[in-house]
Amino acid sequence: MSDLCQLSAVELARLIRAKDLSARDVVTAHLQQIERINPKVNAIVTLVSERAMARARDADEALARGAVIGPLHGLPIAHKDLQLTRGIRTTFGSPIYKDFVPTDDSLLVERVRAAGAILVGKTNTPEFGAGSQTFNPVFGATLNPYDRMKTCGGSSGGAAVALACGMLPIADGTDMGGSLRNPASFCNIVGMRPSPGRVPIWPSRLGWSTLSVDGPMGRSVADVALLLSAIAGPDRRSPISLSEPGRAFAAPLDRDFRGVRVAWWQDLGFPVDPRVRTIVNDQRRVFDGLGCRVEDAQPDFRGADEVFKTARALSFVAAYADLAAEHRALMKDTILWELDRGRRLTVADIGRAELKRTELYQRLRQFMEHYEFFVLPTVQAPPFDVTQPYPTEIDGVAMETYIDWMKSCYYISITGHPAISVPVGFTDDGLPVGLQIVARHQDDWGLLQMAHAFEQASGQPRVWPALDL
């Protein structure tokens, strides 16, 4: 049964549709994998096995009677523990909500269920998704399956580990400063930050915000596109939702990239671990092999750090200030730091950041009119010690704050451009490294096509973690 857990989501969905596999077969195999592997890595923190098997039986009966089925029919999934799941515990990784059971589903959960996927549980996340290291006082730390002394990244760390270990074929995550891309890089999987509004968010206290997004994760670009086809599309509950339907992402991903201009990063003004730099730069030959016109070039990111940190602090004040007023002693220090920083911002600070954000977007827009894609490292360092909350230095350069090691992700977040992390290899001590591809504004489809072409041309073998798989 464990062999089923090594099949792609696309292949599993095809086999279920063809009735060569039943949903019960697939769900049973993944539940068995969870039982064997999860105690070693702590990726799935709430499990609803009986409920999942009942849904699997319903899925098989629906297929047998000829009912119309969705693109994810019969595929098991566990939602990040930030997503509301009706009748299933949702903690947000916080002791404040350790016993909270929602009465509603989030929009993403609604869509995944409507597409036929079968919920088996929830994946671990840092408290309120804050920080790219997955640990919290409710469930503890999630461990990197390639080295259980290292972090899996975050904040979608539980999802990334569950995918890497074959416990799930697809998973969802969220991304403000890199929370889809960072754990994808650290766990040798694919994680995509879609354009804001591509996957509408509801409920949301910040409905107009473009900073945080929901998105898909998988073990291949095709699997990510499959999940995106089910969760993308307009919804009036989100004022920024994009009008293109999700089914647009279900088309074949093949494309000829000969002559397409690709900008290759150089020195973005922040440190990058030499191991990451070497592994990422070695992949330039793959883009050359695709026929791309690869050139040394990079956008002008002046002001990106100030803009992101201002927007992030404001979002924390809006989302958590009331909660902190009542439960400050139960909230972690980095969240309180963001709240305190946000309260110190002046109107002039906020206004200046908004002006700089617009200037930054326009500079990147002009840059991307010449180059269709921009390539850079996903994360500035390989996975670090799991007992360390965040890196304090990279390549001898001290980090000023707990998020400075994530600039290669959050410089992209603040512009609103879609980006994806794809696996590109391992350090000499076996730690995964990801490469980040950025596409033009709202060109999520082009991004998936390029990532798919790179994946196929790179020939990166699927390397399963050594956890008795």
C-alpha positions as CSV (number, residue, x, y, z in Angstrom):
1,M,0.0,0.0,0.0
2,S,2.9,2.4,0.7
3,D,3.7,2.3,-3.1
4,L,0.5,4.2,-3.7
5,C,1.8,7.0,-1.5
6,Q,4.7,7.5,-4.0
7,L,2.4,8.2,-6.9
8,S,1.7,11.7,-8.0
9,A,-1.7,13.3,-7.3
10,V,-2.3,13.6,-11.0
11,E,-1.7,9.8,-11.4
12,L,-3.8,8.9,-8.4
13,A,-6.7,11.0,-9.6
14,R,-6.5,9.3,-13.1
15,L,-6.5,5.8,-11.6
16,I,-9.5,6.6,-9.4
17,R,-11.4,8.0,-12.3
18,A,-10.6,4.9,-14.4
19,K,-11.7,2.8,-11.4
20,D,-8.3,1.1,-11.3
21,L,-8.1,2.3,-7.7
22,S,-10.8,3.1,-5.2
23,A,-10.8,6.1,-3.0
24,R,-10.8,3.7,-0.1
25,D,-7.6,2.2,-1.4
26,V,-5.9,5.6,-1.7
27,V,-7.2,7.0,1.7
28,T,-6.3,3.7,3.5
29,A,-2.7,3.8,2.1
30,H,-2.2,7.3,3.2
31,L,-3.7,6.8,6.6
32,Q,-1.3,3.8,7.1
33,Q,1.6,6.0,6.0
34,I,0.6,8.7,8.5
35,E,0.4,6.0,11.2
36,R,3.9,4.8,10.4
37,I,5.7,8.1,9.6
38,N,4.0,10.9,11.4
39,P,5.2,10.1,14.9
40,K,8.8,10.6,13.6
41,V,8.2,14.0,12.2
42,N,5.0,15.6,13.8
43,A,3.6,17.0,10.6
44,I,-0.1,16.1,11.0
45,V,-1.5,17.3,14.3
46,T,-5.1,16.4,14.1
47,L,-6.3,13.2,12.4
48,V,-9.9,12.3,11.5
49,S,-9.4,8.7,10.1
50,E,-13.0,7.4,10.6
51,R,-14.5,10.5,9.0
52,A,-12.1,10.2,6.1
53,M,-12.9,6.5,5.4
54,A,-16.6,7.3,5.5
55,R,-16.1,10.0,2.9
56,A,-14.0,7.6,0.8
57,R,-16.8,5.1,0.8
58,D,-19.2,7.9,-0.3
59,A,-16.7,8.9,-3.1
60,D,-16.6,5.3,-4.4
61,E,-20.3,5.0,-4.4
62,A,-20.8,8.3,-6.2
63,L,-18.3,7.2,-8.9
64,A,-20.0,3.8,-9.3
65,R,-23.4,5.4,-9.9
66,G,-22.1,7.8,-12.5
67,A,-22.2,11.0,-10.6
68,V,-20.3,14.0,-11.8
69,I,-17.0,14.1,-9.9
70,G,-14.5,16.9,-9.3
71,P,-10.8,17.1,-10.2
72,L,-9.6,16.0,-6.8
73,H,-12.1,13.1,-6.4
74,G,-10.8,10.6,-3.8
75,L,-7.5,12.4,-3.0
76,P,-6.7,12.7,0.7
77,I,-5.7,16.1,1.9
78,A,-4.9,17.7,5.3
79,H,-5.4,21.4,5.7
80,K,-3.0,23.8,7.3
81,D,-4.1,24.5,10.9
82,L,-4.9,28.1,10.0
83,Q,-7.8,27.0,7.8
84,L,-11.2,26.8,9.4
85,T,-12.6,23.3,9.2
86,R,-16.2,22.8,10.4
87,G,-16.4,20.3,13.2
88,I,-12.7,19.7,13.3
89,R,-10.3,21.3,15.8
90,T,-8.5,24.4,14.4
91,T,-5.9,25.8,16.8
92,F,-3.8,28.3,14.7
93,G,-0.9,26.8,16.6
94,S,-2.0,28.9,19.7
95,P,-2.8,27.8,23.2
96,I,-5.6,30.4,23.1
97,Y,-7.4,28.2,20.5
98,K,-6.1,24.8,21.6
99,D,-9.7,23.5,22.0
100,F,-11.4,25.6,19.3
101,V,-13.8,23.8,16.9
102,P,-15.2,26.0,14.1
103,T,-18.8,25.9,12.9
104,D,-17.8,26.9,9.4
105,D,-15.3,26.0,6.7
106,S,-13.0,28.5,5.1
107,L,-13.5,29.2,1.4
108,L,-10.5,27.1,0.5
109,V,-11.8,24.1,2.5
110,E,-15.2,24.5,0.8
111,R,-13.6,24.4,-2.6
112,V,-11.4,21.4,-1.9
113,R,-14.3,19.4,-0.6
114,A,-16.5,20.4,-3.5
115,A,-13.7,19.2,-5.9
116,G,-13.9,15.7,-4.3
117,A,-10.9,15.7,-2.0
118,I,-11.1,13.8,1.3
119,L,-10.0,15.6,4.5
120,V,-7.9,13.4,6.8
121,G,-6.7,16.0,9.2
122,K,-4.7,19.3,9.9
123,T,-1.1,20.1,9.3
124,N,1.2,21.9,11.8
125,T,2.0,25.6,11.7
126,P,3.8,28.1,13.9
127,E,1.6,30.2,16.1
128,F,-0.8,32.2,13.9
129,G,1.6,31.3,11.0
130,A,4.2,33.8,12.2
131,G,7.7,32.9,11.2
132,S,9.3,30.4,8.9
133,Q,10.1,27.8,11.5
134,T,7.2,25.4,12.4
135,F,6.9,25.0,16.1
136,N,4.2,26.0,18.6
137,P,3.3,25.4,22.3
138,V,0.3,23.3,21.4
139,F,1.9,20.6,19.2
140,G,5.6,21.2,19.4
141,A,8.0,21.3,16.4
142,T,7.7,19.6,13.0
143,L,11.0,18.0,12.0
144,N,12.7,18.0,8.6
145,P,12.4,14.5,7.2
146,Y,15.8,14.7,5.5
147,D,17.5,15.5,8.8
148,R,15.3,15.4,11.9
149,M,17.7,17.7,13.7
150,K,16.8,20.5,11.3
151,T,13.8,22.7,10.7
152,C,11.3,22.0,7.9
153,G,10.8,25.7,7.5
154,G,7.4,27.4,7.7
155,S,4.8,28.5,8.2
156,S,3.4,25.7,6.0
157,G,5.9,23.3,7.4
158,G,3.5,20.5,8.4
159,A,2.1,20.4,4.9
160,A,5.6,20.3,3.3
161,V,6.7,17.4,5.5
162,A,3.5,15.4,5.0
163,L,4.1,15.7,1.2
164,A,7.8,14.9,1.4
165,C,7.0,11.7,3.4
166,G,4.2,10.5,1.2
167,M,1.5,11.1,3.9
168,L,-0.4,13.3,1.5
169,P,-0.5,13.7,-2.3
170,I,-1.5,17.4,-2.2
171,A,-1.6,20.1,0.5
172,D,-2.5,23.7,1.0
173,G,-0.5,26.5,2.6
174,T,-0.4,30.2,3.2
175,D,2.3,32.7,2.3
176,M,3.0,36.2,3.6
177,G,6.8,36.4,3.6
178,G,7.6,33.0,2.1
179,S,5.5,30.5,4.0
180,L,4.6,28.4,0.9
181,R,8.0,28.7,-0.7
182,N,10.3,28.4,2.3
183,P,9.2,25.0,3.5
184,A,9.0,23.8,-0.1
185,S,12.7,24.6,-0.5
186,F,13.6,23.0,2.9
187,C,11.6,19.8,2.2
188,N,12.3,19.1,-1.5
189,I,8.8,19.8,-2.8
190,V,7.0,22.4,-4.9
191,G,5.2,25.4,-3.3
192,M,3.5,28.2,-5.2
193,R,2.6,31.7,-4.0
194,P,-0.2,32.7,-6.4
195,S,-1.1,36.2,-7.3
196,P,-3.1,37.9,-4.6
197,G,-6.8,37.2,-5.3
198,R,-6.1,34.1,-7.4
199,V,-7.2,32.0,-4.5
200,P,-9.8,34.1,-2.6
201,I,-9.5,34.2,1.2
202,W,-12.6,34.0,3.4
203,P,-13.1,34.6,6.2
204,S,-10.6,37.4,6.4
205,R,-10.4,40.5,8.7
206,L,-8.2,42.1,6.0
207,G,-10.2,41.5,2.9
208,W,-8.4,44.1,0.8
209,S,-4.9,43.0,1.8
210,T,-2.6,41.6,-0.9
211,L,0.1,40.6,1.5
212,S,-0.9,37.1,2.6
213,V,-2.2,34.5,0.1
214,D,-3.5,30.9,0.1
215,G,-1.9,28.5,-2.3
216,P,-1.1,25.0,-3.4
217,M,1.8,22.6,-2.6
218,G,2.7,19.2,-4.1
219,R,5.6,16.9,-5.1
220,S,5.5,18.1,-8.8
221,V,4.4,21.2,-10.7
222,A,1.6,19.3,-12.3
223,D,0.2,18.3,-8.9
224,V,0.4,22.0,-7.8
225,A,-1.5,23.0,-10.9
226,L,-4.1,20.3,-10.3
227,L,-4.8,21.7,-6.8
228,L,-4.8,25.3,-8.0
229,S,-7.4,24.4,-10.6
230,A,-9.7,23.5,-7.7
231,I,-9.1,26.4,-5.4
232,A,-8.7,29.3,-7.8
233,G,-11.5,31.4,-9.2
234,P,-13.6,34.4,-8.3
235,D,-15.8,34.7,-5.2
236,R,-17.7,37.8,-4.1
237,R,-16.7,37.3,-0.4
238,S,-13.2,38.4,-1.4
239,P,-13.1,41.9,-2.8
240,I,-9.8,41.3,-4.5
241,S,-10.6,37.9,-6.1
242,L,-9.5,37.6,-9.7
243,S,-12.1,36.7,-12.4
244,E,-10.3,33.9,-14.2
245,P,-11.9,30.5,-13.4
246,G,-9.9,27.8,-11.7
247,R,-10.4,25.4,-14.6
248,A,-8.0,27.5,-16.6
249,F,-5.1,25.8,-14.7
250,A,-6.2,22.3,-15.7
251,A,-4.8,22.6,-19.2
252,P,-1.6,20.9,-20.4
253,L,1.5,22.7,-19.1
254,D,3.7,22.1,-22.1
255,R,5.2,25.2,-23.8
256,D,8.2,26.1,-26.0
257,F,10.5,28.5,-24.1
258,R,13.0,29.1,-26.9
259,G,13.9,32.8,-27.0
260,V,12.1,33.7,-23.8
261,R,14.1,36.2,-21.7
262,V,15.0,35.1,-18.2
263,A,16.8,37.4,-15.7
264,W,19.3,35.7,-13.5
265,W,20.0,37.1,-10.0
266,Q,23.4,38.5,-9.0
267,D,23.6,40.2,-5.6
268,L,20.4,41.4,-4.2
269,G,22.0,43.3,-1.3
270,F,21.6,40.5,1.3
271,P,23.7,37.5,2.2
272,V,23.2,34.1,0.7
273,D,24.8,31.0,2.0
274,P,27.6,29.9,-0.5
275,R,26.1,26.3,-0.6
276,V,22.8,27.7,-1.8
277,R,24.4,30.1,-4.2
278,T,26.4,27.3,-5.8
279,I,23.5,24.9,-6.2
280,V,21.1,27.5,-7.5
281,N,23.6,29.0,-10.0
282,D,24.3,25.5,-11.3
283,Q,20.8,25.4,-12.6
284,R,21.3,28.2,-15.1
285,R,22.4,25.6,-17.6
286,V,18.9,24.1,-17.5
287,F,17.3,27.4,-18.6
288,D,20.0,27.6,-21.3
289,G,19.0,24.1,-22.4
290,L,15.4,25.2,-22.7
291,G,16.5,27.8,-25.3
292,C,15.9,30.7,-22.9
293,R,17.9,33.9,-23.3
294,V,19.3,34.0,-19.8
295,E,21.0,37.3,-18.8
296,D,22.6,38.7,-15.6
297,A,20.0,41.2,-14.4
298,Q,17.8,41.9,-11.4
299,P,15.2,44.4,-10.4
300,D,15.8,47.4,-8.2
301,F,14.5,46.4,-4.8
302,R,15.2,49.7,-3.1
303,G,12.8,50.2,-0.2
304,A,11.4,46.6,-0.3
305,D,12.6,45.9,3.3
306,E,11.0,48.9,4.8
307,V,7.8,48.4,2.8
308,F,7.4,44.8,3.8
309,K,8.1,45.3,7.4
310,T,5.7,48.2,7.7
311,A,2.9,46.3,5.9
312,R,3.6,43.2,8.0
313,A,3.5,45.1,11.3
314,L,0.3,46.8,10.3
315,S,-1.3,43.5,9.4
316,F,-0.4,42.1,12.8
317,V,-1.9,45.1,14.6
318,A,-5.1,44.7,12.6
319,A,-5.3,40.9,13.2
320,Y,-4.0,40.4,16.7
321,A,-4.1,43.6,18.8
322,D,-7.4,42.9,20.4
323,L,-6.4,39.3,21.1
324,A,-3.1,40.4,22.7
325,A,-5.0,42.9,24.9
326,E,-6.7,39.9,26.6
327,H,-4.1,37.1,26.1
328,R,-0.7,38.8,25.8
329,A,1.0,36.2,28.1
330,L,-0.1,33.4,25.8
331,M,1.4,34.9,22.6
332,K,4.9,34.3,21.4
333,D,7.6,37.0,21.5
334,T,7.9,37.7,17.8
335,I,4.2,38.3,17.5
336,L,4.3,40.8,20.4
337,W,7.4,42.4,18.7
338,E,5.4,42.9,15.5
339,L,2.5,44.4,17.5
340,D,4.7,46.8,19.4
341,R,6.5,47.8,16.2
342,G,3.2,48.4,14.5
343,R,1.9,50.6,17.3
344,R,5.0,52.8,17.0
345,L,4.5,53.5,13.3
346,T,3.4,57.0,12.5
347,V,1.1,58.2,9.8
348,A,4.1,59.5,7.9
349,D,5.8,56.1,8.2
350,I,2.8,54.4,6.7
351,G,2.4,56.9,4.0
352,R,6.0,56.7,3.0
353,A,5.8,52.9,2.8
354,E,2.8,53.1,0.6
355,L,4.5,55.5,-1.8
356,K,7.6,53.3,-1.9
357,R,5.6,50.2,-2.5
358,T,4.0,51.7,-5.6
359,E,7.4,52.8,-6.9
360,L,8.8,49.3,-6.2
361,Y,5.9,47.7,-8.2
362,Q,6.4,50.1,-11.1
363,R,10.1,49.4,-11.3
364,L,9.5,45.6,-11.2
365,R,6.7,45.9,-13.8
366,Q,9.1,47.7,-16.2
367,F,11.8,45.2,-15.5
368,M,9.4,42.3,-16.2
369,E,8.3,43.9,-19.5
370,H,11.8,43.1,-20.7
371,Y,12.2,39.8,-18.9
372,E,9.4,37.3,-18.7
373,F,10.9,35.5,-15.7
374,F,13.3,36.3,-12.8
375,V,15.2,33.5,-11.1
376,L,16.8,33.6,-7.6
377,P,17.2,31.4,-4.6
378,T,14.1,30.5,-2.6
379,V,15.8,30.8,0.8
380,Q,19.1,32.4,1.7
381,A,20.3,29.5,3.7
382,P,19.7,25.7,4.0
383,P,17.6,24.2,6.8
384,F,19.0,25.1,10.2
385,D,18.9,23.5,13.7
386,V,15.3,22.8,14.7
387,T,16.0,24.1,18.2
388,Q,16.9,27.5,16.8
389,P,13.9,29.8,16.3
390,Y,15.5,31.6,13.3
391,P,19.0,32.2,11.9
392,T,21.0,34.9,13.5
393,E,23.5,35.2,10.8
394,I,24.1,34.0,7.2
395,D,27.6,33.8,5.7
396,G,29.0,35.8,8.6
397,V,26.4,38.6,8.3
398,A,24.2,39.2,11.4
399,M,20.5,39.3,10.9
400,E,18.8,42.3,12.4
401,T,15.4,40.8,13.0
402,Y,13.8,37.3,13.1
403,I,12.7,37.6,9.4
404,D,15.8,39.1,7.7
405,W,16.9,35.7,6.5
406,M,13.7,35.5,4.4
407,K,14.3,38.6,2.2
408,S,14.6,36.4,-1.0
409,C,11.0,35.5,-0.5
410,Y,9.4,38.7,1.0
411,Y,11.0,41.1,-1.5
412,I,8.8,39.2,-4.0
413,S,5.7,39.1,-1.7
414,I,5.5,42.8,-1.4
415,T,5.2,43.4,-5.1
416,G,2.3,40.9,-5.6
417,H,4.0,38.9,-8.3
418,P,3.4,35.1,-8.4
419,A,6.4,32.9,-7.5
420,I,7.1,29.2,-7.1
421,S,9.8,27.2,-5.4
422,V,11.0,24.0,-7.2
423,P,13.6,21.5,-5.9
424,V,17.1,21.8,-7.4
425,G,19.3,19.5,-5.3
426,F,21.0,18.9,-1.9
427,T,24.0,20.3,0.0
428,D,26.9,17.9,0.7
429,D,25.2,17.0,4.0
430,G,21.9,16.1,2.3
431,L,19.8,19.2,3.0
432,P,17.3,20.2,0.3
433,V,17.7,23.5,-1.7
434,G,15.0,25.2,-3.8
435,L,15.1,27.6,-6.7
436,Q,12.5,30.4,-7.0
437,I,11.0,31.5,-10.3
438,V,9.0,34.8,-10.4
439,A,6.6,35.6,-13.3
440,R,5.0,38.8,-14.5
441,H,2.1,40.4,-12.6
442,Q,-0.8,37.9,-12.5
443,D,0.8,35.5,-14.9
444,D,0.3,32.4,-12.7
445,W,-0.2,30.2,-15.8
446,G,3.0,31.2,-17.4
447,L,4.8,30.6,-14.1
448,L,3.4,27.1,-13.9
449,Q,4.5,26.4,-17.4
450,M,8.0,27.6,-16.9
451,A,8.3,25.7,-13.6
452,H,7.0,22.5,-15.3
453,A,9.5,22.9,-18.2
454,F,12.4,23.5,-15.8
455,E,11.3,20.4,-13.7
456,Q,11.2,18.2,-16.8
457,A,14.5,19.5,-18.2
458,S,16.4,19.4,-14.9
459,G,15.9,15.7,-14.5
460,Q,15.9,16.1,-10.7
461,P,15.2,12.6,-9.4
462,R,12.6,12.1,-6.6
463,V,14.6,11.6,-3.5
464,W,12.5,10.3,-0.7
465,P,13.6,11.0,2.9
466,A,15.1,8.0,4.7
467,L,12.2,7.3,7.1
468,D,11.5,3.7,6.3
469,L,9.7,4.7,3.1
